[in-house]
Amino acid sequence: MSLIYQKQIQVTEDHIDQLNHVNNVQYVHWVEEIAAEHWESVKDKTEYAKDGWMLVDHHIQYKKQVYLHDMITVKTYPKAPEGIKQPRKVEFYCNDRLVVDSDTLWVLVDMETKKVKRLGEDWLGNIFE
């Protein structure tokens, strides 16, 4: 299984703002969406399948504009855990050029108790071997 999860998004009018390019808020939505999709695709291979993730820190850099009908490739992957925080990278490409770069920090939450859970240090290695 690959550490990288990716998908394609066709830009529609719903994604466009008054400046005729993809709205910056849309990228934030896509960051959360692709992280959730990636988790759904691997959670059953973990001991944390009934838990969920909460975003606690988000940094995003907009490098190039993307317009109506453009095709975006979104790639995401987890990085090495930092204590209770799980870093995740999300990259957006259009025509093979990086257009948006995002670094996020997440914490794992027990969905029953709503409390943050500590991950095992090697938990990523167990999933992506």
C-alpha atoms as a printed R data frame, in Angstrom:
    type eleno elety resid chain resno       x      y       z
1   ATOM     1    CA   MET     A     1   0.000  0.000   0.000
2   ATOM     2    CA   SER     A     2   1.268  3.447  -0.875
3   ATOM     3    CA   LEU     A     3   1.782  6.174   1.678
4   ATOM     4    CA   ILE     A     4   0.439  8.647  -0.894
5   ATOM     5    CA   TYR     A     5  -3.272  8.968  -1.588
6   ATOM     6    CA   GLN     A     6  -4.383 11.018  -4.564
7   ATOM     7    CA   LYS     A     7  -7.394 12.005  -6.584
8   ATOM     8    CA   GLN     A     8  -8.388 14.206  -9.483
9   ATOM     9    CA   ILE     A     9 -10.759 17.158  -9.217
10  ATOM    10    CA   GLN     A    10 -12.312 18.955 -12.177
11  ATOM    11    CA   VAL     A    11 -12.822 22.636 -11.324
12  ATOM    12    CA   THR     A    12 -16.471 23.646 -11.661
13  ATOM    13    CA   GLU     A    13 -18.318 26.931 -11.298
14  ATOM    14    CA   ASP     A    14 -19.074 26.042  -7.666
15  ATOM    15    CA   HIS     A    15 -15.337 26.285  -6.928
16  ATOM    16    CA   ILE     A    16 -14.829 29.712  -8.543
17  ATOM    17    CA   ASP     A    17 -14.931 33.059  -6.737
18  ATOM    18    CA   GLN     A    18 -15.519 36.644  -7.918
19  ATOM    19    CA   LEU     A    19 -11.931 36.801  -9.231
20  ATOM    20    CA   ASN     A    20 -12.678 33.865 -11.581
21  ATOM    21    CA   HIS     A    21 -10.257 31.452  -9.956
22  ATOM    22    CA   VAL     A    22 -10.638 28.693  -7.370
23  ATOM    23    CA   ASN     A    23 -11.665 30.231  -4.062
24  ATOM    24    CA   ASN     A    24  -9.022 29.857  -1.340
25  ATOM    25    CA   VAL     A    25 -11.628 28.500   1.075
26  ATOM    26    CA   GLN     A    26 -12.312 25.696  -1.407
27  ATOM    27    CA   TYR     A    27  -8.757 24.438  -0.996
28  ATOM    28    CA   VAL     A    28  -9.237 24.234   2.783
29  ATOM    29    CA   HIS     A    29 -12.376 22.160   2.178
30  ATOM    30    CA   TRP     A    30 -10.465 19.869  -0.180
31  ATOM    31    CA   VAL     A    31  -7.652 19.451   2.383
32  ATOM    32    CA   GLU     A    32 -10.146 18.145   4.927
33  ATOM    33    CA   GLU     A    33 -11.973 16.059   2.328
34  ATOM    34    CA   ILE     A    34  -8.916 14.234   1.003
35  ATOM    35    CA   ALA     A    35  -7.576 13.601   4.516
36  ATOM    36    CA   ALA     A    36 -10.913 12.003   5.433
37  ATOM    37    CA   GLU     A    37 -10.951  9.909   2.249
38  ATOM    38    CA   HIS     A    38  -7.407  8.703   2.890
39  ATOM    39    CA   TRP     A    39  -8.301  7.738   6.477
40  ATOM    40    CA   GLU     A    40 -11.400  5.872   5.301
41  ATOM    41    CA   SER     A    41  -9.245  3.887   2.885
42  ATOM    42    CA   VAL     A    42  -6.769  2.708   5.566
43  ATOM    43    CA   LYS     A    43  -8.483  2.864   8.973
44  ATOM    44    CA   ASP     A    44  -9.542 -0.786   8.997
45  ATOM    45    CA   LYS     A    45  -5.849 -1.770   8.843
46  ATOM    46    CA   THR     A    46  -5.271 -0.012  12.184
47  ATOM    47    CA   GLU     A    47  -6.264 -0.448  15.796
48  ATOM    48    CA   TYR     A    48  -7.903  3.009  15.535
49  ATOM    49    CA   ALA     A    49 -10.688  2.176  13.072
50  ATOM    50    CA   LYS     A    50 -13.439  3.537  15.342
51  ATOM    51    CA   ASP     A    51 -11.591  6.798  16.019
52  ATOM    52    CA   GLY     A    52 -11.580 10.037  14.069
53  ATOM    53    CA   TRP     A    53  -9.279 12.949  13.358
54  ATOM    54    CA   MET     A    54  -9.536 16.572  14.405
55  ATOM    55    CA   LEU     A    55  -7.595 19.300  12.619
56  ATOM    56    CA   VAL     A    56  -5.643 21.449  15.109
57  ATOM    57    CA   ASP     A    57  -3.273 23.469  12.910
58  ATOM    58    CA   HIS     A    58  -3.310 24.374   9.240
59  ATOM    59    CA   HIS     A    59  -0.773 26.199   7.072
60  ATOM    60    CA   ILE     A    60  -1.460 26.735   3.396
61  ATOM    61    CA   GLN     A    61   0.470 28.493   0.673
62  ATOM    62    CA   TYR     A    62  -1.155 29.544  -2.582
63  ATOM    63    CA   LYS     A    63   1.418 29.528  -5.381
64  ATOM    64    CA   LYS     A    64  -0.584 29.752  -8.626
65  ATOM    65    CA   GLN     A    65  -4.178 30.417  -9.621
66  ATOM    66    CA   VAL     A    66  -6.426 27.654 -10.949
67  ATOM    67    CA   TYR     A    67  -9.404 28.356 -13.190
68  ATOM    68    CA   LEU     A    68 -12.707 26.936 -14.382
69  ATOM    69    CA   HIS     A    69 -12.420 23.532 -16.093
70  ATOM    70    CA   ASP     A    70  -8.817 23.000 -14.962
71  ATOM    71    CA   MET     A    71  -8.005 19.526 -13.690
72  ATOM    72    CA   ILE     A    72  -6.313 19.372 -10.296
73  ATOM    73    CA   THR     A    73  -4.391 16.418  -8.904
74  ATOM    74    CA   VAL     A    74  -4.497 16.352  -5.114
75  ATOM    75    CA   LYS     A    75  -1.900 14.286  -3.256
76  ATOM    76    CA   THR     A    76  -1.743 13.663   0.470
77  ATOM    77    CA   TYR     A    77   0.379 11.654   2.827
78  ATOM    78    CA   PRO     A    78   1.036 11.474   6.566
79  ATOM    79    CA   LYS     A    79   4.435 12.388   7.943
80  ATOM    80    CA   ALA     A    80   6.136 11.035  11.071
81  ATOM    81    CA   PRO     A    81   4.051 11.649  14.222
82  ATOM    82    CA   GLU     A    82   5.052 14.499  16.538
83  ATOM    83    CA   GLY     A    83   3.942 13.408  20.000
84  ATOM    84    CA   ILE     A    84   0.138 13.329  19.959
85  ATOM    85    CA   LYS     A    85   0.032 15.299  16.693
86  ATOM    86    CA   GLN     A    86  -0.038 13.676  13.278
87  ATOM    87    CA   PRO     A    87   1.350 15.906  10.490
88  ATOM    88    CA   ARG     A    88  -0.144 15.552   7.031
89  ATOM    89    CA   LYS     A    89   0.967 17.063   3.735
90  ATOM    90    CA   VAL     A    90  -1.520 17.955   1.004
91  ATOM    91    CA   GLU     A    91  -0.329 19.151  -2.394
92  ATOM    92    CA   PHE     A    92  -2.404 20.441  -5.303
93  ATOM    93    CA   TYR     A    93  -1.058 20.200  -8.839
94  ATOM    94    CA   CYS     A    94  -2.386 21.666 -12.083
95  ATOM    95    CA   ASN     A    95  -0.588 20.816 -15.323
96  ATOM    96    CA   ASP     A    96   2.114 19.085 -13.245
97  ATOM    97    CA   ARG     A    97   2.881 22.330 -11.349
98  ATOM    98    CA   LEU     A    98   2.474 22.710  -7.612
99  ATOM    99    CA   VAL     A    99  -0.239 25.340  -7.163
100 ATOM   100    CA   VAL     A   100  -1.131 24.970  -3.476
101 ATOM   101    CA   ASP     A   101   0.905 23.469  -0.635
102 ATOM   102    CA   SER     A   102  -0.616 22.593   2.739
103 ATOM   103    CA   ASP     A   103   0.816 21.334   6.016
104 ATOM   104    CA   THR     A   104  -1.643 20.302   8.702
105 ATOM   105    CA   LEU     A   105  -1.521 18.835  12.185
106 ATOM   106    CA   TRP     A   106  -4.212 16.448  13.384
107 ATOM   107    CA   VAL     A   107  -4.989 14.657  16.633
108 ATOM   108    CA   LEU     A   108  -6.738 11.319  16.916
109 ATOM   109    CA   VAL     A   109 -10.000 11.459  18.866
110 ATOM   110    CA   ASP     A   110 -11.850  8.604  20.545
111 ATOM   111    CA   MET     A   111 -15.315  9.067  19.034
112 ATOM   112    CA   GLU     A   112 -17.068  7.692  22.137
113 ATOM   113    CA   THR     A   113 -15.288  9.724  24.828
114 ATOM   114    CA   LYS     A   114 -14.339 12.685  22.578
115 ATOM   115    CA   LYS     A   115 -10.862 12.608  24.119
116 ATOM   116    CA   VAL     A   116  -7.560 12.824  22.289
117 ATOM   117    CA   LYS     A   117  -5.713  9.508  21.950
118 ATOM   118    CA   ARG     A   118  -1.990  8.967  21.728
119 ATOM   119    CA   LEU     A   119  -0.792  7.068  18.675
120 ATOM   120    CA   GLY     A   120   1.861  4.399  18.785
121 ATOM   121    CA   GLU     A   121   5.162  5.744  17.399
122 ATOM   122    CA   ASP     A   122   5.302  3.105  14.664
123 ATOM   123    CA   TRP     A   123   1.617  3.134  13.756
124 ATOM   124    CA   LEU     A   124   2.279  4.439  10.224
125 ATOM   125    CA   GLY     A   125   4.768  1.661   9.519
126 ATOM   126    CA   ASN     A   126   2.137 -0.890  10.440
127 ATOM   127    CA   ILE     A   127  -0.268  0.494   7.833
128 ATOM   128    CA   PHE     A   128   2.053  1.287   4.943
129 ATOM   129    CA   GLU     A   129   4.428 -1.669   4.983
